């Protein structure tokens, strides 16, 4: 009935219309009927073994999330293992929760940079290794390679030093190239869009005027990730993790509603199953068993594994009252100047430095108590302290009708 070209497409002899096996699987998944040609394609592909066993028995759900990169945004790290712990792993399915992540751009932290603060973690995996990781662990977080969205890998690396981080075309191309390569069923975006390339998409408009959580900086954000995976840590990090995960589980039919999905994610954080997946992922991607177990154990000193800055400088609150604003941009720039970001595309970063906050918006603080600590390895200019003091607003009372929701709106199909 047809012939196969070198790229793996089947062509009908009369119409010469290309038919791909992934398209056939997607059509079956969506409940649409097969044509006579497509039935023949399935039969021929099974007979000549050009269709993999996982494609014959396809019943998996491929999900992901993408963020524009908020200050202190480490949500991908606890979310991936939490989703895997909630059942997004199916027999013989080669993809469940892959996250093709990026490095830091300008003063925003990169997921890969955070993970590489863990000694041994290998962000570069071949497609075959990814399939193995997903089959055995159920989640992986990797970077672009020469065989996995290679063009985006090169463009991503030069955006920071060419002043094009804010380029909407480059942002869109970077996101869609990675998500399209994964063949997703569902995607949650922390950006301002609704849907793309046939993927069921939910966009969460998140308040990025303030930092997410307490930690800003690569190794520091690993600490907060571990806290979240134990069901602890700041409310904002936990809220985004459970909300984004809830919509992903709902979108693929694993939960009857986003709320039920959120409860499933929350349970995986509190019962230890998400942490177990994270530990398994670390070991599978190159971290030694000893170091992975130390990180995932509540009683271990994480700084025996990840880098620790030489110096800590506290910044005290100048007033007693309620925190009504923390300027995330100022915090991000200070962390960047400390060394957590790159000045060149191929330049080094200091994984140990960053900022540790002790308050979130609407928290009460007493004059003289530290509201933030700088973790640094070099001498600290006084201007950094002055700028941070200007970045926080403390009022005697919370203003009437003061409402600063973390998730401003949700756009869903």
C-alpha positions in Angstrom: 0.0 0.0 0.0 2.9 2.4 0.5 6.6 3.0 0.8 8.8 4.5 3.5 11.3 7.3 3.0 14.6 7.7 4.9 12.9 10.0 7.5 10.5 7.3 8.6 7.4 8.6 6.8 4.9 6.3 4.9 3.6 7.5 1.5 0.4 6.3 -0.1 1.3 5.2 -3.6 -1.5 7.2 -5.3 -1.6 10.5 -3.4 2.0 10.3 -2.1 0.7 11.9 1.1 3.1 11.5 4.0 1.8 9.7 7.1 3.8 9.6 10.3 3.4 7.1 13.1 3.3 9.8 15.8 0.4 11.4 13.9 -1.4 8.1 13.8 -1.0 7.6 17.5 -2.3 11.1 18.2 -5.3 10.5 16.0 -6.1 7.3 18.0 -5.5 9.1 21.3 -8.1 11.8 20.3 -10.7 9.2 19.4 -10.8 10.0 15.6 -11.5 7.2 13.1 -8.8 5.8 10.9 -9.0 5.9 7.1 -8.4 2.7 5.1 -4.8 4.0 4.3 -4.1 4.5 8.0 -5.4 1.1 9.0 -3.1 -0.4 6.3 -0.2 1.8 7.6 -0.7 0.3 11.1 -0.8 -3.3 9.8 2.3 -2.8 7.6 4.3 -1.1 10.4 3.6 -3.8 12.9 4.4 -6.5 10.3 7.7 -5.1 9.2 8.6 -4.0 12.8 9.1 -0.3 11.8 6.6 0.6 14.6 8.1 0.3 18.1 6.4 -1.8 20.7 5.8 1.4 22.8 4.0 2.9 19.8 1.7 -0.2 19.4 0.7 0.0 23.1 0.8 3.7 23.5 -1.1 4.9 26.5 1.2 7.4 28.1 0.8 11.1 28.9 3.6 13.5 28.1 3.5 16.8 30.0 5.7 19.7 30.7 5.8 23.2 32.1 7.6 26.4 31.0 8.3 29.6 32.8 9.6 32.9 31.5 12.0 32.8 34.4 10.9 34.6 37.5 13.2 35.6 40.3 13.7 32.6 42.6 11.7 30.4 40.2 12.8 26.8 41.0 9.3 25.3 40.4 10.5 22.8 37.7 12.8 21.0 40.2 10.1 19.8 42.6 7.3 19.6 40.0 8.9 17.0 37.7 9.4 14.3 40.4 6.0 15.2 41.9 4.3 14.6 38.6 6.1 11.3 38.2 5.1 10.3 41.7 1.5 11.0 40.7 1.4 8.3 38.1 2.6 9.9 34.9 4.6 6.7 34.1 3.1 3.9 32.0 4.4 0.5 31.0 6.5 0.6 27.8 6.0 4.3 27.3 9.2 6.1 26.5 8.2 9.7 27.6 6.4 10.9 30.7 7.8 14.0 32.3 10.8 15.3 30.3 11.9 18.8 30.9 14.3 20.4 28.4 15.5 23.2 30.4 17.8 26.2 29.9 20.6 28.1 31.5 20.4 31.5 33.2 19.7 34.4 30.9 20.7 37.9 32.2 19.7 38.0 35.9 17.2 35.1 35.8 18.4 31.8 37.1 18.6 28.8 34.9 17.3 25.4 35.9 20.4 23.7 34.5 22.7 25.9 36.4 20.8 25.1 39.6 21.1 21.4 39.0 24.8 21.6 38.2 25.4 23.0 41.7 24.9 19.3 42.6 28.2 17.6 42.0 28.0 15.0 39.2 24.6 15.9 37.8 24.7 15.4 34.1 22.3 17.7 32.1 23.4 16.3 28.7 21.6 13.1 27.9 21.2 11.4 24.5 17.7 10.7 23.3 18.3 7.0 24.1 19.4 7.9 27.7 16.3 10.1 28.1 14.1 7.2 27.1 15.8 5.0 29.6 15.5 7.6 32.4 11.8 8.1 31.7 11.2 4.4 31.6 13.0 3.7 34.9 12.5 6.9 36.8 9.6 8.6 35.2 11.2 12.1 35.0 14.3 13.8 33.9 15.5 17.3 33.5 18.0 17.8 30.6 19.5 20.4 28.4 19.8 20.9 24.6 22.3 18.7 22.8 23.7 18.4 19.3 20.9 16.0 18.5 18.1 17.6 20.6 17.0 21.1 19.4 20.6 22.0 18.5 19.8 25.3 16.9 18.0 26.5 20.0 21.1 25.4 22.1 23.3 27.8 20.1 20.8 30.7 20.0 20.0 30.4 23.7 23.7 30.6 24.6 24.2 34.0 22.9 21.0 35.8 23.8 22.4 37.0 27.1 25.4 38.7 25.6 23.7 40.1 22.5 20.9 42.0 24.3 18.2 39.7 22.9 16.9 38.0 26.0 13.6 40.0 25.7 13.2 39.2 22.0 9.6 37.8 21.6 10.4 35.9 18.4 13.4 34.2 20.0 11.5 33.5 23.3 8.7 31.9 21.3 11.0 29.9 19.0 13.0 28.6 22.0 9.9 27.5 23.9 8.1 25.9 21.0 11.2 24.1 19.6 11.8 22.3 22.9 8.1 21.6 23.6 7.4 20.4 20.1 10.4 18.1 20.2 8.9 16.4 23.2 5.6 15.5 21.5 3.5 16.8 24.5 -0.1 16.2 25.4 -0.3 19.0 27.9 1.8 22.1 28.8 1.5 24.6 31.6 3.1 28.0 30.8 4.1 30.8 33.2 3.7 33.2 30.3 1.1 35.2 28.5 -0.1 32.8 25.8 -2.9 30.2 25.3 -2.1 27.3 23.0 0.5 26.1 20.5 1.1 23.3 17.9 -1.9 21.2 19.0 -0.8 20.8 22.6 -3.4 21.3 25.3 -2.1 24.4 27.1 -2.8 26.1 30.3 -1.2 29.5 30.9 -0.8 30.8 34.4 -0.3 34.5 34.7 2.0 34.7 37.8 2.9 37.8 39.8 6.6 38.2 39.1 6.9 41.6 40.9 8.1 39.8 44.0 10.5 36.9 44.4 9.2 33.3 44.4 10.1 31.7 47.7 13.0 32.6 50.0 16.0 31.5 48.0 17.7 33.3 45.0 20.8 31.7 43.6 21.8 28.3 42.2 22.7 26.1 45.2 20.4 28.0 47.5 17.5 27.2 45.3 18.4 23.5 45.5 17.9 23.8 49.3 14.4 25.3 48.8 13.6 22.6 46.3 14.4 19.9 48.9 12.2 21.8 51.4 9.3 21.8 49.0 9.8 18.1 48.2 9.4 17.5 52.0 6.2 19.4 52.0 7.9 22.3 53.7 9.4 25.7 52.7 7.7 29.0 51.6 4.1 29.1 50.6 4.7 30.6 47.2 7.0 27.9 46.0 4.6 25.2 47.2 1.5 27.0 45.7 3.0 27.2 42.2 4.2 23.6 42.3 0.8 22.2 43.3 -1.2 24.5 41.1 0.8 23.9 38.0 1.0 20.2 38.6 -2.8 20.1 39.3 -3.6 21.6 35.9 -1.2 19.2 34.1 -2.8 16.1 35.8 -6.3 17.5 34.9 -5.4 18.2 31.3 -4.4 14.6 30.6 -7.3 13.1 32.5 -5.4 11.9 35.6 -7.6 14.1 37.8 -11.2 15.0 37.6 -10.5 18.7 38.2 -7.5 21.0 38.7 -8.2 21.0 42.4 -8.1 17.3 42.6 -4.8 17.3 40.7 -3.4 19.9 43.1 -4.3 17.6 46.0 -2.5 14.7 44.3 0.6 16.8 43.9 0.4 18.1 47.5 0.1 14.5 48.7 3.2 13.4 46.8 5.1 16.2 48.5 3.9 15.3 52.0 4.2 11.5 51.8 7.8 11.5 50.4 7.0 9.9 47.0 8.1 13.1 45.1 11.3 13.2 47.1 12.0 9.6 46.3 11.6 10.3 42.6 13.9 13.3 42.8 16.5 11.2 44.5 16.2 8.5 41.9 16.5 11.1 39.1 19.7 12.5 40.7 21.3 9.1 40.8 20.2 8.2 37.3 21.7 11.5 35.9 25.1 11.1 37.4 25.0 12.1 41.1 26.7 9.6 43.4 24.5 7.5 45.5 26.1 8.9 48.7 25.5 12.5 47.7 22.0 11.9 46.5 21.1 10.3 49.7 22.6 13.1 51.7 20.6 15.7 49.8 17.3 13.8 50.2 17.8 13.0 53.9 16.2 15.6 56.2 18.9 15.3 58.8 21.9 15.7 56.5 24.0 18.8 56.0 23.3 19.7 52.3 26.3 22.0 52.3 28.5 18.9 52.6 27.4 18.3 49.0 26.6 21.6 47.3 28.7 24.7 47.2 28.6 27.1 50.2 29.6 30.8 50.1 32.5 32.0 52.3 30.6 35.0 53.7 27.1 35.8 54.9 25.9 39.4 55.5 22.5 40.1 57.1 20.4 43.1 56.1 18.2 44.2 59.0 14.7 45.6 58.7 14.6 49.4 59.3 11.0 49.4 60.5 8.5 47.2 62.3 5.4 46.4 60.3 4.1 44.4 57.4 5.9 43.7 54.2 3.8 45.1 51.3 6.4 44.9 48.5 9.8 43.3 47.7 11.3 44.5 44.4 12.2 41.2 42.6 14.3 43.0 40.0 16.6 44.6 42.5 17.1 41.2 44.3 17.8 39.5 41.0 20.4 42.1 40.0 22.2 41.9 43.3 22.4 38.1 43.1 23.7 38.5 39.5 26.4 41.0 40.6 27.4 38.6 43.4 28.3 36.1 40.6 25.2 33.9 40.2 24.8 35.0 36.5 27.1 35.1 33.5 28.7 38.0 31.7 29.7 35.8 28.7 27.8 33.0 27.1 30.6 30.6 27.9 31.6 32.3 31.2 31.6 30.7 34.6 29.1 31.3 37.4 29.4 31.0 41.1 26.9 28.4 42.2 27.3 29.3 45.9 26.3 32.9 46.0 22.9 34.5 46.2 20.2 35.9 48.5 18.2 34.3 51.3 15.0 36.0 52.3 13.1 35.5 55.6 9.8 37.2 54.7 7.3 37.2 51.9 4.7 39.9 51.0 2.2 40.4 53.9 4.5 38.9 56.5 5.2 40.8 59.7 8.8 41.8 60.6 10.4 43.6 63.6 12.9 46.4 63.3 16.5 45.2 63.6 15.8 41.6 62.6 17.3 40.5 59.3 14.9 40.3 56.4 17.5 39.1 53.9 21.0 37.6 53.9 23.6 37.9 51.2 25.7 34.8 50.5 29.0 36.0 48.9 32.5 35.1 48.2 34.0 38.5 47.4 34.0 41.8 49.3 30.5 43.4 49.5 30.0 47.0 48.3 27.9 49.1 50.6 25.7 50.1 47.6 24.3 46.5 47.5 22.9 46.9 51.1 21.5 50.4 50.3 19.7 49.1 47.2 18.2 46.1 49.1 16.9 48.4 51.8 15.2 50.5 49.1 13.7 47.2 47.6 11.5 46.4 50.5 8.4 48.3 51.6 7.3 47.9 55.3 4.1 49.6 56.5 2.6 49.8 60.0 -0.6 48.0 58.8 -1.6 46.2 55.6 -3.6 48.7 53.4 -7.3 48.1 53.1 -8.3 45.9 50.1 -4.6 45.0 49.7 -4.6 41.9 47.5 -1.5 40.6 45.9 -2.4 37.2 44.5 0.5 35.0 43.4 -1.5 33.6 40.5 -3.2 36.5 38.8 -5.2 34.5 36.3 -5.4 31.1 34.5 -6.1 30.9 30.8 -7.2 27.4 29.8 -8.9 25.8 26.8 
